[in-house]
């Protein structure tokens, strides 16, 4: 009799693989045939090779699994965090865009090649900071600073104002941490993150970022002085 480590057959939207079934090796072929029959009957959907999910049927059609479910095996390995979701999914959650995309972007400490999973394109960006459960949100916010000009269907000044408001909500400890993490980003991210931190903070939390940037470099973000009053000090246009 086939038993499950989890209950993929009853949890809608839960992506599962053959490894989620607690069966002996000699029953794997029977399992594959069983899942194939369930797929043909429309009870489950194949996401990619060896990956399935039970869709939720709504008045608007079948719901896709969440981004996390689609790439969860790429985010954690042996109970260790190795990646985090960033890009469009985060822009949307932070209120920076209303667009949706079939591309899922993952921040990771390793160089990895793009891949396809069902209809989804998975892209990886290199994160130089060590990734932990506690710093993922700060890294996601820094990624929005880094790619602020690439956020689709969004005005840069509107995006900057929203990011400033997110920075304001950070505790002093979180602001100090984000200044430290920003040091491992590219110069443009250092400049914009540093300018925002300086704009909203009373202390000298952004000094290390300021002095880490080449004084001859300028950064074309097309941000107005009304949005970021101290932008000239950071050589931001």
Phi, psi and omega in degrees: 000136181274126175241163185244143171289323175236187182241061182298334182288341183247344182264110179292141178082355181274119179278130181227161180232179178300331182293344180281354180258126182273082182225156177291159183303323184288358178255000184299316180299320178295322178297315180300318180294321180295316179293325178297320178294320178295323178295314180296330179278355179082012181280329177226164180237137176277120177280311176201185183303119177077007180236133184222165171206156175266115184284152174266124182268119180239176179294344179260004180114192182281131178277139175281156174293163179292162177304319181301313181298323183294325186239014187303328179289345179264357183256339183216141180218121181053047179064019178243134179289126179238357180192170178211152179283135177220197177075216189304319181301322181282321177304319181293314181296330181273001178078026182265342178203158176251359181286153175243161184213155174269006177259129176249125182255136182236130173273133183210154178281350183249151172282124181226147181279149176300155177214166180247138177221101187063231179271002185262137172263129181249123181240150182240140172240144183282126176249118184278341176280148174296133183267127176229165178301325186281339184252003184302314183297321179295321178292323177298318179294319177296326176296324178292326175295315182299319185251027186303327181281350182257359180292118186290148176056041183217139174276136185299319180293320177296318178297318181297318178299319179294319180294321177302316180295326177293317179299321181299329183282349179289148172288167178300323178296319179291323177295320177296319180294317182292329175295321178292315180295325182297336180299336181264007176265177180290162185304322180298319178293320177302314183295311184289318178296319179296318180296319179295315180298318179296321182295325186256354185245152179270333182276193182253042186296335185259007184302316182298325177293316182300313184280353177273352184260138176301122184295348180266356184270139173242158187232118184269092177255347182060043178258135183281158178291336176293325179283318183225088188302333183262019187297328183293323177301327181265010177056041178259131178253000000 
